[in-house]
Amino acid sequence: MKVVLVAAVALIDVDGRILLAQRPPGKSMAGLWEFPGGKVEPGETPESALVRELHEELGIETWNSCLAPLTFASHGYDDFHLLMPLFACRKWNGIPHPKEGQTLAWAHARELRDYPMPPADIPLIPILRDWL
Ligand SMILES: Nc1nc2c([nH]c(=O)n2[C@@H]2O[C@H](COP(=O)(O)OP(=O)(O)OP(=O)(O)O)[C@@H](O)[C@H]2O)c(=O)[nH]1
């Protein structure tokens, strides 16, 4: 089974809310809410991949030093095994806006379970709730 490394981030605002992005129609798992991020490309670290993805997906700027390791997901999908480190980030420049057709939502930790998420993300929700 192919292991795919995807870096993801919980962006946390001053009110303690977390940014979720809804996968647009046409993509796999369309309609589900996920943490911003994406595949780590050859030559990238998880942190540098996130800095790139946050710029491409949301138009914000952040730095490796602002990405703190929080937890990870390890989940077997039908066609690949997802290994997804989840970072926490409270500091960035700019206002996140959807640049790739996503819908964005800021959710309090207690509201996270109201947003349908990919199966890999489900175990992360109580971890975030306890941590925040
Ligand atoms: N960014 C992100 N990806 C996630 C999360 N949970 C989860 O299962 N994934 C999966 O990790 C992969 C992320 O890949 P990607 O962001 O680079 O690529 P993509 O959406 O174009 O995916 P695709 O190759 O499935 O079309 C997708 O298969 C996505 O479904 C999450 O919380 N955030």
The ligand as a Tripos MOL2 file, in Angstrom:
@<TRIPOS>MOLECULE
LIG
   33    35     1     0     0
SMALL
NO_CHARGES

@<TRIPOS>ATOM
      1 N1         -5.6800   18.8790    3.1940 N.pl3     1 LIG1
      2 C1         -6.2860   17.8540    3.7640 C.ar      1 LIG1
      3 N2         -6.3540   16.6600    3.1060 N.ar      1 LIG1
      4 C2         -6.9840   15.6580    3.7430 C.ar      1 LIG1
      5 C3         -7.5680   15.8200    5.0330 C.ar      1 LIG1
      6 N3         -8.1230   14.6350    5.4030 N.ar      1 LIG1
      7 C4         -7.9140   13.7500    4.3950 C.ar      1 LIG1
      8 O1         -8.2900   12.5940    4.3620 O.2       1 LIG1
      9 N4         -7.2240   14.3790    3.3610 N.ar      1 LIG1
     10 C5         -6.8400   13.7450    2.1060 C.3       1 LIG1
     11 O2         -5.4860   13.9800    1.8120 O.3       1 LIG1
     12 C6         -5.3090   14.2180    0.4210 C.3       1 LIG1
     13 C7         -4.8270   15.6480    0.2340 C.3       1 LIG1
     14 O3         -4.3610   15.7870   -1.0070 O.3       1 LIG1
     15 P1         -4.2920   17.1970   -1.7550 P.3       1 LIG1
     16 O4         -5.0900   18.2170   -1.0240 O.co2     1 LIG1
     17 O5         -2.8940   17.4730   -2.0820 O.co2     1 LIG1
     18 O6         -4.9420   16.8310   -3.0870 O.3       1 LIG1
     19 P2         -6.4050   16.9160   -3.6240 P.3       1 LIG1
     20 O7         -7.3260   17.5240   -2.6440 O.co2     1 LIG1
     21 O8         -6.3130   17.5000   -4.9720 O.co2     1 LIG1
     22 O9         -6.7210   15.3900   -3.6040 O.3       1 LIG1
     23 P3         -6.9500   14.2820   -4.6650 P.3       1 LIG1
     24 O10        -5.5800   13.9000   -5.1310 O.co2     1 LIG1
     25 O11        -7.6080   13.2370   -3.7970 O.co2     1 LIG1
     26 O12        -7.8640   14.8730   -5.6870 O.co2     1 LIG1
     27 C8         -6.6540   14.0380   -0.2390 C.3       1 LIG1
     28 O13        -6.8130   12.7060   -0.6610 O.3       1 LIG1
     29 C9         -7.5780   14.3430    0.9240 C.3       1 LIG1
     30 O14        -8.8320   13.7490    0.7720 O.3       1 LIG1
     31 C10        -7.4980   17.0770    5.6820 C.ar      1 LIG1
     32 O15        -7.9890   17.3060    6.7990 O.2       1 LIG1
     33 N5         -6.8490   18.0550    5.0000 N.ar      1 LIG1
@<TRIPOS>BOND
     1     1     2 1
     2     2     3 ar
     3     2    33 ar
     4     3     4 ar
     5     4     5 ar
     6     4     9 ar
     7     5     6 ar
     8     5    31 ar
     9     6     7 ar
    10     7     8 2
    11     7     9 ar
    12     9    10 1
    13    10    11 1
    14    10    29 1
    15    11    12 1
    16    12    13 1
    17    12    27 1
    18    13    14 1
    19    14    15 1
    20    15    16 2
    21    15    17 1
    22    15    18 1
    23    18    19 1
    24    19    20 2
    25    19    21 1
    26    19    22 1
    27    22    23 1
    28    23    24 2
    29    23    25 1
    30    23    26 1
    31    27    28 1
    32    27    29 1
    33    29    30 1
    34    31    32 2
    35    31    33 ar
@<TRIPOS>SUBSTRUCTURE
     1 LIG1         1 GROUP 0 **** ****
